[in-house]
């Protein structure tokens, strides 16, 4: 497993963010072994997943009763580029999480019904895009949105191009938990890494709630925690 903590671009503040996020997941898992988690992909949660993987391989965490739900995924991406593959590589394969408890929205007809039938999300983590998206809820997404298919904003496509051979290879469509899905999670953690996220976090937390900044609706959550590697 790649050691993200050894990346020269990672500073102490990011390691602190990662530790807090990993401890939140571990504490939830220990308090309720059958917890349901909503899990993001991208760069921000890598440090958290590295810690959870290490603790799991050391026998400190038991995922045998847990259920994990990917927040979103591309439509039409090659398998190695899917978010399901990302979670398998960076977390699942290092744990004893049963394969039948690894869910992602591309292969479930009614994701929200499945989540509800499993007791609801106990803890979800989300990143935030520079345009204010959370999961793949792009600007214009209504607050009353559940899991749905969507078109990706051009800024999101450009931001994700580094993960593909070229920008043209980035899928234009995705499936994502909706804003209402995320707000229904009992605990919600926002991970924000990099100074370039500072302005959008400020607007999301203190500005008006608007569909043009989907992350602004997270203000409504009673158990919201924001973890950043910069001063808020």
N, C-alpha and C positions, 0 to 999 in steps of 0.2 A: 504494500500500500504506500502510495506517495505520501511523504510527510509534509503536509501543508505548513506546519508550524516552523519548518526549516526554510521556507521560502523567504528570500531576503527582502521581498516586498511587504512582508507581514511584520507589523510592529507590535509592541506590547499591548497597545490598546485593542488591537484586533484579537489577540490571544485572550484578553480579558473578556471581550464580547463573546468569544467562542466558548469559554469556560462557563460563563453565566448561562448561556443557552443550553449547553450540554447538561449542566447541573439541573436546570429546570425540567428537561426531558427525563433525566435519570430519577429525579425526585418524584415526578408524576408516575413513572413506571413502578417505582418501589411502593408508592402509596396505593396504587391501583394497578395490579399486574395486567388486568384486562383493558387497559386504557386504549383509546382510539386517538391516533395522532394524524394531523394534517402536515405534510412535509413538503418543503420547497426544494428547488434545485438552484443552480447558479453558483457564483463564487462566494457569496456571503456566508452560506452555511457550511462550507467545506471544513473549516476548523472545528466546528461543533461536531460534525459527523466523524472527523478523525478521532476526537476524544471518545465519543460514544462507541466507536469501533474498537478502540483500545480497551476500554472498560469491559466491553462485551466479550472480547477474546480472552480477557483475563478472568472471566467468570463472575464479574461484578454486577452484571445486568442480565436479567432473564426476560426475554421477549416472547416466550412460548405462548402467552395468552394475549399478547398485544395485537392490535390491528393498525396498519399504517396505510394512509391514503395520500397518494401524490396529489398535489394541488392542481396540476395541469399537465398538458403534454402537447407536443406538436401533432398536427394531422399531416401525414404523408412523409414524415422523416424516415430515413433509413434507421434500422433498429439500433445501431450503435449511437445514434444521435438523439434517441428518445430520452425523455426524463425518467422513464421506467428503468432504462439501462443505467442512467446516472445513479439512481438510488440503489440499484443492485450493486454497482461498483463501489460506491463510497460509503454505503451503510449496510444494506441488507445481508450481503454475503459474509459479513463479519459477525453476524448475530445468529441467534437460533430462532429468529422470526419465521414461523411456518410460511411456506410458499403460498398457501391458500389464504393467508392474511395480508398479502401484499397487493393492495388494490391501486388501480389507476383508471382514470375516467375514459380512456379509449376503449376499454373492453367491458364496461358496465353500462347497461341501458339506462338505468335510473340511479345515478350516483347518490343523489340526495336521499332517496328512499333507502339505499343500502346503508348509508351513514346513520340514518335515523333508526333503522332496524338493529344496528350495532350499538345503539345507545347514545349516539351523537359524538361529536369530536370533543375530547377532553382538553387537548392542547394542540394548537396549530401555530406554526411559524410561517411568516411571510417575509419576502424581500420587498423592495420598493423600486420601481423604475424611475428614471429621470423625468419621465413624463407623468409620473404619479400613478402608474398602474400597480396593482397588487395582484399576484398570480398573473393571469393574462386578462384581467379586467382593464381594458384600455379606456382612455378618455371617451366619454359618451355612454359608458355602461351605467344603467340605472341602479340605484341602491337595492331595489327589490329584484335582484337577479340571482338565480340559482345556477347550478352547473349548466353550462351552455357552450356552443361552438361560437367562435368569433374570428374576425379578421384582425391580423396584427397590424399595429401602427407602423408607419415607415421608420420612425425613430427606434422602435423595438427591433425591427428587422436589422437595422444598421448596427445596433448594440450587440446583437447576437451573431453577427456575421463572423466574428473571430472564431466561433466554434465550428464553422463550416469552411469548405474549400474556398468559397467566394460568396458574395452577398446573394447572388442568384440562386444558390443552393438552399438558402434559409426558407423553410416553409412559410407560407403566407397565412395559414389558418391554424387554429389551435382549439383545444377544448379545455375549459377551466372551471374550477369551482367559482360560483358567483360571489358577489359581495355579501348577499344575505347568508350564503353558506358559511363564509368565513366569520361573520358576525355571530352566528349561532354557536361557534366554538366556545366552550366554557372559559378557556384561557387563550389569549392571542398575543403572540410575541412578534414584534417587527424587528428584523435584522437590517441594519443600515451600515454598510462598510464603504468608506471612502469619502473624502471631503466633497466630492462632486454630488453626493446625496444630501448634503447639509441643507441646501435651500429648499428642496422638495419636501424634506421632512419637516422643516419649519412651517411651510405652507400647509402641509397635511395636518399638522397638530394644532395650529393656531388660526388658520384661515377659515373661510366659510366652507360649509359642506356643499360640494358641487360635483355633478357628473363629469365635469371637465378635469377633476382631480380625484379619481376614485378612492385613493388612499385617505382622503379627507373624511370619508364615512367611518373610518376606524375610530374616530373620536367618540362614537356612540358606545363603544365597547366598555363595559364596566371593569373588565380585568385585562386591560391592555398594558403591555410592557414594551418599551422601546429600548433596544440595545444597540448602541452605536459606538464606533471607534473614533468619534470626534465629540467635542463639546456640543451639547444640544442647546 
